[in-house]
């Protein structure tokens, strides 16, 4: 694919950059189409993104609806068909300001004012449209083969809520129609699996205006949440962790000592108690530090692995809230490990193995990212180098491939992030390992070493799920609500065929209940087909036990599976034994009940 750079040179586009160039060019073509349809439009930013492209536009008094997308797309097709050459040119800062002033481009003018005085500014022009841009771009508009405008949203100019709200018009673009069709199929499947829709259908959780960003968990959702917590507790107990609980509200002095007041205050909720400033905790770490500091420690106590399922609160702007994926309060499955420097590599290896066990349990693939020191950080260069090398040594010891995410570490230390891939091919950042030399120093933590001297421990922060709520949402979409038996809110529905089999069906139901199997009894005056469909499609119940006259006569049960119409005839005691094994071992169904892997559609690009 040929592309044109800002200096006018034409070259072959590296394969890994093709989508970026196509999407960037699509943003310009969309902007040209918008300008044709809305001459008053003034444009701010229009970048390519990992998912597609967008342009932030000031449309004046005009209001855009989703119904207007078709007209914009049609105008884009005209521009593509005209096969306009996309030509770059470069101007001095003053020449660029004069040109943008002539075009009434106030946002571009303001952007120029933010650039260095001596900078040369590049532009790209296609027909009657020109844009300030560094490129590169397609050489001709006809190079855009497949695109679609997807949605609109609001965006403040420069992401500042004191500035004007612009209209962000979002789109997607791919190399060809086949890739676009695959993407749209993926999106259609994702919409079916939206955890907010499934959560409402299954009665798992609710979101309401009285508490934006503060989810309510309903009885069915509490089952799933508690089972996840039980699993978390089991694997951590086996891995040598102890569990604590620390207060939700702690005073300002603590957060100043930890560094959060200086580095994280805008995301914290604060209050005053007895004329003193307090903050609702946005994370559990300082509380864990206080627990460590509450008594003296010897080198024999280390490593100390301390877990906490702590409820934390963080201020998120309302427009960023999204179901359980982005909330204002959540249960963080934290753990903090206090250790000697010589124990760093082994402890990180242990955490990696634990996280791998968790993701394998749910059938997730994952990849690893090492995030390094950000600009807004605390601590010495030496500590940061030691911490970063500690993470690298552990990754190398495990033979685990990773990529570098420069500058994206926490303000107190570098981190390893685990990005899991769900059955739709989407990735989610969940597990994290962060090495911290700063909090032990800020809080003057100590332990007595073998020679009697006092040493400072190293602190390791880590999570597996990331948060219970977000992981809940990911699992709901990954399984389309068809949770494995051990997680399912209702594991069995017992359905009598008629009044003649009702008494026996009730006995089956009571026996299941006494065996601690989560079950329901459905003797409503509805058709058998209706009851089965509702249990399967709405409740996503793994097993339906059908009791008719034949089952009564044979003292047996007929088990219908969630995933197909297969019916298995068996005895209740055998079924209960298999159920108990599935639940206790947290395994998949003894029949093939795992979600259909059709869904392994790889996102183009």
Helices and strands as residue ranges (DSSP letters): E 2-5, E 10-12, G 15-17, H 18-37, E 42-43, E 53-58, G 66-68, H 69-81, E 87-92, H 93-102, H 106-113, E 120-126, E 129-132, E 135-138, G 141-143, E 146-156, G 157-159, E 165-174, H 177-192, H 195-202, E 205-206, G 209-211, E 216-217, H 219-238, E 242-243, E 249-251, H 252-258, H 260-263, G 265-267, E 269-273, E 276-280, H 285-293, G 299-301, E 304-313, G 318-320, E 329-339, G 341-343, H 344-361, E 365-371, H 381-398, E 402-405, E 415-421, E 427-436, H 438-442, E 447-448, E 454-455, E 458-463, H 468-478, E 492-496, G 499-501, H 502-514, E 519-521, H 528-533, I 534-538, E 543-547, H 549-554, E 557-561, E 567-570, H 572-585, G 597-599
